[in-house]
Amino acid sequence: MTRPADPDHLWSVDEHLEDILSTVRPLEPIELQLLDAQGCVLVDDVTVPVSLPPFDNSSMDGYAVRVADVAGAGEEFPAVLDVVGDVAAGAADLVRVGPGQAARIMTGAPLPPGAEAVVPVEWTDGGLGEGPVSGMRARSSAPEGAEGHVRVHRPVEARAHVRAKGSDVKAGDRALEAGTILGPPQIALLAAIGRGTVRVRPRPRVVVMSTGSELVQPGEELASGQIYDSNSFALTAAARDAGAIAYRVGAVADDADTLRSTIEDQLIRSDLLVTTGGVSVGAYDVVKEALSYAGDEDEAGSGVEFRKLAMQPGKPQGFGSIGPDHTPLLALPGNPVSSYVSFELFVRPAIRTLMGLTDVHRPRTRAGLKTDKAFCSPKGRRQFLRGVYADGEVTPVGGAGSHLIAALAQANALIVLPEDVESVEPGAEVEVVLLG
């Protein structure tokens, strides 16, 4: 989109998001081994080269029989069949089952010629009649020919306990569509049809860094005026949840040169950079100082523009590209709730776009506002409140403060109050962004 010429332009949420998504491009496809492709997005449709299963096979341990030979069988008058051999899983040379005969068969083994169904071993005496047969064996050592007999106590219908060739998928069917995220079931299907590699868009590499001299790593001692760095942990976890390979960088002190140097060092492993803090109008807002957009890229390769958005929380935002490969960078506010809400609205869609997905947004729904008091919203701002959604209702948690991490930890949704809404009453229907 065309950026407004006025530097004081108040961007809407939709304008900012449109600018991001019109700039970010899906990563180039690569061929990966199956396990390396987990979590990636499939580039091409995958067609089944061979039917699954590739042959009729048994779904039970038991005996392969002809239906007519066990018709009318019961406990008092069982059908007595000659056992002519074993059929194990993976067998190539199959015995033929003729009239009055049965073949001992294992789960997954091919249905031998002449057989029409499989009798589960539980419906038989297990081959304990005359002859050398004793229970289920993986492979018989008896000579060719009769191997004893089996008593069958129940009849079966044709094709009983038989998995038909192609009953899962048939050769020529489309196994997976382009755009599918490859999880364990999809990896299993690709392996089952013989695919060793697959063409995908790789998972984006996202580097997350927080800024602020007051930040201390969890586990260390807090001094006066210091706080623990939670943003970089939250956003790194959120990036992984979105499908990225995410790297967390320790908090960077309030020094523009140090920040520039740190960002330059991270470009080699970044498809997307995310910073948090230092984007408002304070004297120590080093992200703006280090990366402010000035029309042309500076010596650090910066092309980041800082903006004010008509939203609460998360008014100050930055977006642009840096470095020789024009790596996208999103600069988020430093308050914990502001940074997380900004991630969900702007960074997560950017990650999903890099992955090559078409539906990049969290699902949304309408819900009744479950509260005993009215909520106010600033005029001209789109407000996002934290909430717990269940059974068509959403209950606000915490207040509007952008520092309330405990309330954020309870929430599974964002309640959206549009720009033209200044108050909302209990029971009113509101739009909800589902986070879980």
Solvent accessible surface area in square Angstrom, and as a share of the most:
residue,aa,sasa,rsa
1,M,84,0.37
2,T,123,0.71
3,R,91,0.33
4,P,41,0.26
5,A,106,0.82
6,D,80,0.41
7,P,122,0.77
8,D,107,0.56
9,H,54,0.24
10,L,83,0.41
11,W,6,0.02
12,S,33,0.22
13,V,5,0.03
14,D,80,0.41
15,E,54,0.24
16,H,0,0.00
17,L,29,0.15
18,E,97,0.43
19,D,2,0.01
20,I,0,0.00
21,L,45,0.22
22,S,43,0.27
23,T,63,0.37
24,V,2,0.01
25,R,154,0.56
26,P,54,0.34
27,L,31,0.15
28,E,136,0.61
29,P,37,0.23
30,I,73,0.37
31,E,97,0.43
32,L,39,0.20
33,Q,110,0.49
34,L,20,0.10
35,L,142,0.71
36,D,91,0.47
37,A,0,0.00
38,Q,86,0.38
39,G,20,0.19
40,C,4,0.03
41,V,4,0.02
42,L,4,0.02
43,V,30,0.17
44,D,62,0.32
45,D,72,0.37
46,V,3,0.02
47,T,78,0.45
48,V,2,0.01
49,P,88,0.55
50,V,66,0.38
51,S,13,0.09
52,L,24,0.12
53,P,26,0.16
54,P,60,0.38
55,F,83,0.35
56,D,41,0.21
57,N,6,0.03
58,S,0,0.00
59,S,36,0.23
60,M,64,0.29
61,D,61,0.31
62,G,0,0.00
63,Y,0,0.00
64,A,0,0.00
65,V,0,0.00
66,R,70,0.26
67,V,36,0.21
68,A,75,0.58
69,D,34,0.18
70,V,0,0.00
71,A,73,0.57
72,G,72,0.69
73,A,12,0.09
74,G,24,0.23
75,E,132,0.59
76,E,139,0.62
77,F,155,0.64
78,P,37,0.23
79,A,17,0.13
80,V,82,0.47
81,L,6,0.03
82,D,71,0.37
83,V,0,0.00
84,V,22,0.13
85,G,4,0.03
86,D,26,0.14
87,V,1,0.00
88,A,12,0.09
89,A,62,0.48
90,G,73,0.70
91,A,21,0.16
92,A,93,0.72
93,D,142,0.74
94,L,61,0.30
95,V,43,0.25
96,R,164,0.60
97,V,2,0.01
98,G,14,0.13
99,P,104,0.65
100,G,29,0.28
101,Q,54,0.24
102,A,0,0.00
103,A,0,0.00
104,R,0,0.00
105,I,0,0.00
106,M,26,0.11
107,T,61,0.36
108,G,23,0.22
109,A,0,0.00
110,P,15,0.10
111,L,24,0.12
112,P,2,0.01
113,P,49,0.31
114,G,30,0.29
115,A,11,0.09
116,E,74,0.33
117,A,0,0.00
118,V,0,0.00
119,V,0,0.00
120,P,3,0.02
121,V,34,0.19
122,E,130,0.58
123,W,55,0.19
124,T,17,0.10
125,D,34,0.17
126,G,11,0.10
127,G,0,0.00
128,L,118,0.59
129,G,16,0.16
130,E,135,0.60
131,G,52,0.50
132,P,88,0.55
133,V,6,0.03
134,S,75,0.49
135,G,23,0.22
136,M,61,0.27
137,R,66,0.24
138,A,78,0.61
139,R,165,0.60
140,S,26,0.17
141,S,108,0.70
142,A,25,0.19
143,P,110,0.69
144,E,177,0.79
145,G,37,0.36
146,A,80,0.62
147,E,7,0.03
148,G,14,0.13
149,H,25,0.11
150,V,0,0.00
151,R,91,0.33
152,V,0,0.00
153,H,38,0.17
154,R,120,0.44
155,P,66,0.41
156,V,14,0.08
157,E,140,0.63
158,A,64,0.50
159,R,108,0.39
160,A,24,0.19
161,H,57,0.26
162,V,21,0.12
163,R,102,0.37
164,A,40,0.31
165,K,123,0.52
166,G,4,0.04
167,S,75,0.48
168,D,97,0.50
169,V,27,0.15
170,K,121,0.51
171,A,58,0.45
172,G,56,0.53
173,D,59,0.31
174,R,140,0.51
175,A,18,0.14
176,L,20,0.10
177,E,93,0.42
178,A,49,0.38
179,G,36,0.34
180,T,35,0.20
181,I,66,0.33
182,L,0,0.00
183,G,18,0.17
184,P,91,0.57
185,P,93,0.59
186,Q,48,0.21
187,I,17,0.09
188,A,61,0.47
189,L,39,0.20
190,L,0,0.00
191,A,58,0.45
192,A,58,0.45
193,I,5,0.02
194,G,65,0.63
195,R,81,0.29
196,G,46,0.44
197,T,46,0.27
198,V,1,0.00
199,R,97,0.35
200,V,0,0.00
201,R,58,0.21
202,P,32,0.20
203,R,74,0.27
204,P,0,0.00
205,R,83,0.30
206,V,0,0.00
207,V,0,0.00
208,V,0,0.00
209,M,0,0.00
210,S,1,0.01
211,T,11,0.07
212,G,6,0.06
213,S,68,0.44
214,E,71,0.32
215,L,32,0.16
216,V,12,0.07
217,Q,45,0.20
218,P,71,0.44
219,G,84,0.81
220,E,94,0.42
221,E,155,0.70
222,L,73,0.36
223,A,61,0.47
224,S,118,0.76
225,G,70,0.67
226,Q,59,0.26
227,I,97,0.49
228,Y,93,0.36
229,D,1,0.00
230,S,43,0.28
231,N,14,0.07
232,S,0,0.00
233,F,90,0.38
234,A,43,0.33
235,L,0,0.00
236,T,8,0.05
237,A,61,0.47
238,A,11,0.09
239,A,0,0.00
240,R,142,0.52
241,D,93,0.48
242,A,0,0.00
243,G,16,0.15
244,A,0,0.00
245,I,66,0.34
246,A,4,0.03
247,Y,66,0.25
248,R,69,0.25
249,V,20,0.11
250,G,35,0.33
251,A,30,0.24
252,V,9,0.05
253,A,52,0.40
254,D,48,0.25
255,D,64,0.33
256,A,11,0.08
257,D,99,0.51
258,T,62,0.36
259,L,0,0.00
260,R,57,0.21
261,S,56,0.36
262,T,25,0.15
263,I,4,0.02
264,E,84,0.38
265,D,99,0.51
266,Q,26,0.11
267,L,33,0.16
268,I,153,0.78
269,R,80,0.29
270,S,8,0.05
271,D,25,0.13
272,L,0,0.00
273,L,0,0.00
274,V,0,0.00
275,T,0,0.00
276,T,1,0.01
277,G,6,0.06
278,G,17,0.16
279,V,6,0.03
280,S,49,0.32
281,V,129,0.74
282,G,42,0.41
283,A,99,0.77
284,Y,165,0.63
285,D,26,0.13
286,V,5,0.03
287,V,0,0.00
288,K,59,0.25
289,E,112,0.50
290,A,2,0.01
291,L,3,0.02
292,S,56,0.36
293,Y,97,0.37
294,A,92,0.71
295,G,44,0.42
296,D,119,0.62
297,E,83,0.37
298,D,56,0.29
299,E,160,0.72
300,A,16,0.13
301,G,12,0.12
302,S,4,0.02
303,G,12,0.11
304,V,0,0.00
305,E,30,0.14
306,F,33,0.14
307,R,12,0.04
308,K,93,0.39
309,L,0,0.00
310,A,8,0.07
311,M,0,0.00
312,Q,59,0.26
313,P,9,0.06
314,G,5,0.05
315,K,68,0.29
316,P,31,0.19
317,Q,1,0.01
318,G,1,0.01
319,F,0,0.00
320,G,4,0.03
321,S,24,0.15
322,I,3,0.02
323,G,5,0.05
324,P,123,0.78
325,D,122,0.63
326,H,107,0.48
327,T,10,0.06
328,P,19,0.12
329,L,0,0.00
330,L,1,0.00
331,A,0,0.00
332,L,0,0.00
333,P,7,0.04
334,G,36,0.34
335,N,75,0.39
336,P,30,0.19
337,V,0,0.00
338,S,5,0.03
339,S,2,0.01
340,Y,40,0.15
341,V,0,0.00
342,S,0,0.00
343,F,1,0.00
344,E,8,0.04
345,L,12,0.06
346,F,0,0.00
347,V,0,0.00
348,R,22,0.08
349,P,3,0.02
350,A,0,0.00
351,I,0,0.00
352,R,40,0.15
353,T,19,0.11
354,L,6,0.03
355,M,3,0.01
356,G,20,0.19
357,L,25,0.13
358,T,139,0.81
359,D,109,0.56
360,V,11,0.06
361,H,87,0.39
362,R,37,0.14
363,P,81,0.51
364,R,110,0.40
365,T,42,0.25
366,R,130,0.48
367,A,3,0.02
368,G,23,0.22
369,L,4,0.02
370,K,115,0.49
371,T,33,0.19
372,D,136,0.71
373,K,123,0.52
374,A,47,0.36
375,F,32,0.13
376,C,106,0.63
377,S,8,0.05
378,P,46,0.29
379,K,158,0.67
380,G,36,0.34
381,R,61,0.22
382,R,37,0.13
383,Q,6,0.03
384,F,0,0.00
385,L,10,0.05
386,R,2,0.01
387,G,0,0.00
388,V,55,0.32
389,Y,55,0.21
390,A,59,0.46
391,D,145,0.75
392,G,35,0.34
393,E,80,0.36
394,V,0,0.00
395,T,54,0.31
396,P,21,0.14
397,V,22,0.13
398,G,50,0.48
399,G,32,0.31
400,A,51,0.40
401,G,26,0.25
402,S,25,0.16
403,H,119,0.53
404,L,53,0.26
405,I,79,0.40
406,A,77,0.59
407,A,8,0.07
408,L,27,0.13
409,A,88,0.68
410,Q,116,0.52
411,A,19,0.14
412,N,56,0.29
413,A,0,0.00
414,L,0,0.00
415,I,0,0.00
416,V,6,0.03
417,L,2,0.01
418,P,56,0.35
419,E,46,0.20
420,D,125,0.65
421,V,43,0.25
422,E,95,0.42
423,S,62,0.40
424,V,13,0.08
425,E,103,0.46
426,P,57,0.36
427,G,58,0.56
428,A,33,0.25
429,E,111,0.50
430,V,8,0.04
431,E,49,0.22
432,V,0,0.00
433,V,4,0.02
434,L,39,0.20
435,L,16,0.08
436,G,98,0.95
